[in-house]
Amino acid sequence: MIVLGIILLVVGFVTGIGILWTIGIILAVIGAILWVLGAMGHAVAGRRHYW
């Protein structure tokens, strides 16, 4: 999810499409939150680890 967010950020920046930039930021932030929760040992979406 983090990688997809970064890809959308880059594509949105290069093409000038604002909605891709916004979606990229949202996906990157959600991915980072899930990654941190998984690293802390919390079960995320029924999984013990979130990669």
C-alpha positions as CSV (number, residue, x, y, z in Angstrom):
1,M,0.0,0.0,0.0
2,I,2.9,2.3,0.7
3,V,4.5,1.6,-2.7
4,L,1.2,2.2,-4.5
5,G,0.8,5.5,-2.6
6,I,4.3,6.6,-3.6
7,I,3.7,5.6,-7.3
8,L,0.4,7.6,-7.3
9,L,2.2,10.6,-5.7
10,V,4.9,10.5,-8.4
11,V,2.4,10.1,-11.3
12,G,0.1,12.8,-9.9
13,F,3.1,15.2,-9.5
14,V,4.4,14.5,-13.0
15,T,1.1,14.8,-14.8
16,G,-0.4,17.5,-12.6
17,I,-3.5,15.5,-11.7
18,G,-4.4,16.6,-8.2
19,I,-6.7,13.7,-7.4
20,L,-3.9,11.2,-7.9
21,W,-1.7,13.3,-5.6
22,T,-4.4,13.2,-2.9
23,I,-5.1,9.5,-3.2
24,G,-1.3,8.8,-3.1
25,I,-0.9,10.8,0.2
26,I,-3.9,9.0,1.7
27,L,-2.6,5.5,0.7
28,A,0.9,6.2,1.9
29,V,-0.3,7.4,5.3
30,I,-2.6,4.5,5.8
31,G,0.1,2.1,4.7
32,A,2.6,3.6,7.2
33,I,0.0,3.4,10.0
34,L,-0.7,-0.3,9.3
35,W,3.1,-1.0,9.0
36,V,3.7,0.6,12.4
37,L,0.8,-1.2,14.1
38,G,2.1,-4.5,12.6
39,A,5.6,-3.8,13.8
40,M,4.4,-3.1,17.3
41,G,2.8,-6.6,17.4
42,H,-0.9,-5.6,17.1
43,A,-3.0,-7.8,14.9
44,V,-4.0,-5.9,11.8
45,A,-7.0,-7.2,9.8
46,G,-6.8,-10.6,11.4
47,R,-3.0,-11.0,10.8
48,R,-0.3,-11.0,13.4
49,H,2.1,-9.1,11.1
50,Y,1.4,-6.7,8.3
51,W,4.1,-6.5,5.6
